[in-house]
């Protein structure tokens, strides 16, 4: 009985994607996957951020900032989304979906994630 209660409590505490498509990604050299949620526009977002709005998640605050960020001219094929990630206070982290696709993520000090391209495409459409 206690085991069932603990299992139920753990499941309730784990963030969900709130109706968005869940994906598992391996970040950097991590051995275990981390769940992200796929927005209808294609942005990949931490489940902790789904439905919270910018006040509850640094990744979403960064998406708001990225709309007005002015990117510097780049040489040598720099990824504009990765440059924007740095300009809005994030750290670029490479990840791989369990299906094999490689993605660029912008990681923040609250451990929230947003796909680098999502800095420009996220529009707050899901899960709330």
C-alpha positions in Angstrom: 0.0 0.0 0.0 2.8 2.5 0.9 4.6 1.5 -2.2 1.6 2.4 -4.4 1.3 5.7 -2.6 4.9 6.5 -3.2 4.6 5.5 -6.9 1.5 7.7 -7.3 3.3 10.7 -5.6 6.3 10.3 -7.9 4.1 10.2 -11.0 2.2 13.3 -9.9 5.4 15.2 -9.2 6.9 14.5 -12.6 6.2 17.3 -15.1 4.1 16.4 -18.1 3.8 17.8 -21.6 0.2 18.9 -21.0 -1.1 17.5 -24.3 2.0 18.3 -26.3 4.1 15.5 -27.9 6.8 14.2 -25.5 10.3 13.4 -26.9 13.3 12.0 -25.1 16.7 13.7 -25.8 20.2 12.9 -24.7 22.1 16.1 -23.9 25.8 16.3 -24.3 27.5 13.2 -22.8 24.4 12.3 -20.6 23.7 8.6 -20.3 20.0 9.0 -19.5 17.5 10.9 -21.6 15.6 14.0 -20.6 12.0 14.7 -21.6 11.1 17.7 -23.7 7.8 18.7 -25.2 7.2 19.5 -28.9 5.1 22.6 -29.5 2.9 22.8 -32.6 5.4 25.2 -34.2 8.2 22.7 -33.7 9.9 24.3 -30.6 11.2 21.8 -28.0 10.6 22.9 -24.5 11.2 21.6 -20.9 8.0 20.1 -19.5 8.4 22.3 -16.4 7.8 25.3 -18.6 4.6 24.1 -20.3 1.7 26.2 -19.3 3.8 28.4 -16.9 4.3 31.5 -19.1 7.5 33.5 -19.0 7.2 34.3 -15.3 7.8 30.6 -14.4 10.6 29.7 -16.8 13.9 31.3 -17.9 13.6 29.6 -21.3 10.3 31.4 -22.0 11.7 34.7 -20.8 14.5 34.2 -23.3 12.1 33.5 -26.1 10.4 36.8 -25.4 13.9 38.6 -25.4 14.9 36.8 -28.6 12.1 38.5 -30.6 13.9 41.8 -30.2 17.6 40.7 -30.2 19.8 42.1 -32.9 22.1 39.4 -34.2 25.6 40.5 -35.1 27.0 39.7 -38.6 28.5 36.2 -38.5 31.4 34.7 -40.4 32.0 31.1 -41.1 28.4 29.7 -40.9 27.6 30.3 -37.2 24.2 29.1 -36.2 22.1 32.3 -35.7 19.9 30.5 -33.1 23.0 29.5 -31.1 24.3 33.1 -31.3 20.9 34.3 -30.0 21.0 31.7 -27.2 24.2 33.3 -25.9 22.8 36.8 -26.3 19.7 36.1 -24.2 21.7 34.5 -21.3 21.6 30.8 -22.2 24.2 28.1 -22.8 24.3 26.1 -26.0 24.0 22.4 -25.5 23.9 19.8 -28.2 21.4 17.0 -27.9 20.2 14.0 -29.8 16.6 12.7 -30.0 16.3 9.0 -29.2 15.4 8.6 -32.9 18.8 10.1 -33.9 18.1 13.7 -34.9 20.7 16.1 -33.5 19.3 19.3 -32.0 20.8 22.5 -30.5 19.3 23.5 -27.2 19.5 26.6 -25.1 19.9 25.8 -21.5 19.3 28.1 -18.6 20.3 28.4 -14.9 16.9 27.1 -13.7 17.6 24.0 -15.8 14.9 24.9 -18.3 15.5 24.1 -22.0 14.3 25.5 -25.3 15.5 24.3 -28.7 17.7 27.0 -30.2 15.3 27.4 -33.2 12.5 27.6 -30.7 13.9 31.0 -29.5 12.4 32.4 -32.7 9.4 30.1 -33.2 8.0 29.6 -29.7 4.7 31.5 -29.4 3.3 30.1 -26.1 0.7 28.0 -27.8 0.7 24.7 -25.8 -0.3 23.2 -22.6 -2.0 26.1 -20.9 
